[in-house]
Amino acid sequence: MTATAKAVPVDDALEWPQKDKRRFLHAAYRVSNLDRTIKFYTQCFGMQLLRKRDFPEEKYSNAVLGFGPEDSHFVVVLTHNHGGDKFDIGTGFGHFGIATQDIYEMVEVIRARGGVITREPGPIEGGQTALGMKLLLKYDNPQEKFSMAMVGYGELSQTTIIELKYNYGVAEYTKGNGYVEVAISTEDVCKSAETVELVIEELGGKITQPPCSIPGINTKITSFLDPDGWKTVLVDNEDFLKELQKKD
């Protein structure tokens, strides 16, 4: 079933992301062993297993983990493709950031649980978009040859953020097949899709799913690739909350 879209003036479409009530819903990525990863995330990070589902006909299982309920917290969706124990992480994805009261203690817990520490604890040396995010922080590090920007929907210390990193002189990255998507809520999927289309015409990207309702769930979504090919899904907030209530 296709969602009906109404024509929106260009100026209104570009202003819509600033008026829309949005928040990050989840990031989804693939794992080779679902139960092992759940145990690692719950024991090392203190995350809660919010739900776990099997889809035998689709040949995959997934689990949702976070630090609180989905209707108010950003979560991660771990996906395991049945029979798939290997995948390529690529070089484009960087990391997730988690705040902790004691980073040194957390590192020791991670190490004890078999995690690989890629950087020991220590200090870090040192606009608007189609999605309506705010530029929260930006800095250049000529010595390390990279620039970094943080964007999100609230204050830096109170919201989920995306960290964008540019390595000097590197124009292409491999994305692998581990990353799936980031989901963001919206009050109007059709309006948001029109805004994205306008920005894509100028900056590049691709609509991968025009506004529609997910069969069997009836949650309205639209999805697209940004100019670098990373996938984002915009999800109707009211439909999303109804979907959570059904699962409860």
N, C-alpha and C positions, 0 to 999 in steps of 0.2 A: 504494500500500500504506500503510495507516494503522498508526502505531505504537501498541501497546497500552499504555494508561495505567492505573495502579493508584491507587485512592483513597488519599490521604495525609492524615493528621490535619492540621488547620489549623496548629497550633503547629509541627509538624515541617516543614510546607511553608514557613512563614515563616522558619524557621531554616536551611533548606536552602541558600540563596544564600551564607551565611557559611561553610558547610562545603565547598561546591563548589569545584573547582579551575578557575578561569576566567581567561581573558586575552582581550584584544581581538585578533581575527583580521584584519579588514580594514574599510575604508570604501570604498564603491563610489559612483561618480558618473559622469555623462555628459560626454563631450567632443565637440567638433565635428570635430576632425581627430586621429585616433589617433596616426599616425606623428609628426606635429609635436609633440604633447604628450609622447610618449615621448622624443623627442630633447631637448625642453626640460627634462624632469625628470632625465634622465640627465646632461646637460651642466651644468645649473645646480645641481642638488641632489646629484649623485653617486649617484643611485639606480641599482639594477641592474634590468634587464629580466629578470624571473624566468620568465615564460611569456607567450605570446600565442596567442590562438585565434580562429578565424573560425567563425561559425555561419550559413551561407548560408540555410538553411531558416528560421531564426528572424530573419534579417535584422539581425544585429548582430555586432560583433567586440569582444573585450576584451583587455586586457593587465594583467598583475600586476607591480607594481614595488615595490621596498623596499630596505632597507639590509642585508638578510640573508635567509636561507631562510625560507619561510612557516611551517615547523614551530616556529620560535622567535622570529619577528619579526612585528610589525604591518606590514601592507602596504596599498597602495591598489590598487583595481581600477578601471581606466579603461574605460568602456563607450562604444562608438560605434554608434549606430543607423544602419544603412545608409540613405543618402539624407537623413539628418537633420543639417544643418550649423548649425542654430540651436536654442537652447533657452533657457528662462527660469531664471536663477539664483535669483530671488526675493530676499526680504529677511531670511529666517529663518536661513540658514546664515552662519556667521561666517568661520572659517578653519581651516587646519591649522597646527600649530606644529612646526618642525623645529629641533633644537639644532645649533649650529655653533661651531667654534672662533674664527671671525673673521667676524662678521656684516657688517662693512663691506666686506670683500673679496667675500663672497657677493652682496651687493647690486649691486656693480659688475659681477659676472658675469651676474647676472639682467638688469641693464639692457642689457648688451652683447648679450644673446641676444634682446632684444626684449620682455622682460617689463616690466610697468607697476609702478612702485614706488608703493604707496598710502600708505606711511608711511616716512619716512627713518629710519635707525637712531638709536636713542636709548633712554634708560631709560623704563620705564613709570611714570607717576605714579599716584601712588596715593591625619554621619548615616548613615544606612544607607538603601538603596533596594531596590526589587523585584529589581534585578540584583545586589544584594550588594556594590555599590561602597562605598568609604570616602570621606567628605568630607575632602579633602586641604588645601583652602585656600578661604577665603571672605573677600571684602572689599567694602565699599561705597565708591563714589566720588561723593559728592553734587555736587561741582563739575562733573563730567562727566555727572552724572545717570544712573548705571548701577550695578548690583551684579553681582558675578561670583563663581562658585564652580567649583572644579576637583574632579572625582571620578575614581576609578580603583581598580585592584586591588592597588596596591603603593605604595611611597614615591614622592613627587613626582618625584624625580630619576631614578627607575629603572623607570618604567612608562609605558605609553601612557595618556593621560588624555582626558577629555571636559571641555571648558570650557563652562559654562552661563552665559549672559549675559542679564540683564534690564535693559532700558532703561526708566527711570522713566516711567510713564504709558502705556506701549505694551502693549496686551493681545493684539494680533493681528499676525501676520506673514504674508507670502506665501512659500510654500515653493518655488514654481517647479517645474521638472521636471528640474533638474540633479542633485540629491541622490537617491541610491538607497537605501542602507542602511548600517548598521554591523553587523558580525557579531562575536559573542562565543561562545567555546567553553564547553561545559558537560559534566559527567560524566554527566548524566542529563536528557535533553530533556523527558521526561514530568514529572518532579518539578519542573523549572524552569518548565514551562508552567503547572502547578497554582499555583505561587507567584505567577506573573504574573497569573493570573486572579483570585486573591484580592486583590491590590493594585489591579487595575483596577476591581474592584467598589467600592473605597473612593475611589480617586483619579481614575478615568477612564482612557480608553484603549480599545483594541480588539484582540482576537486576530484576525490576518488569515490565519494558517495554523496550525491545530491540529497537534500532533505527527504527523509523517509521514516517510516515506522518499522522497527525491527519485528519481523514476523514472530508471532507467538508471545511477544512481550509488550508490543505496542508503545515502546519508548522511542520518541522521535530523536533522530541523530542526523548529523552530517559529518563528513570527514574529508580531510585534504592533506596534501604534502606541502611543506614549506619549501622555499627556494633550494634548500640543501637536501630535500627528500625525506625529512623526518615527518612521521604521521601524527596528526592531532585529530581527536574526535570531539565534536561539540555535542553535548547531551542535554535534552530538555530537562530542566531542574525539577519541575513538577512531576513529570513522568518518572524520573529517577527515584524520587522520594516514594512514589506509589509502588515502584518495583521493590524497593527495600521493605516496605510494609508487608507486601505479599510474601516475601521470603521469611519474615519474622513469624 
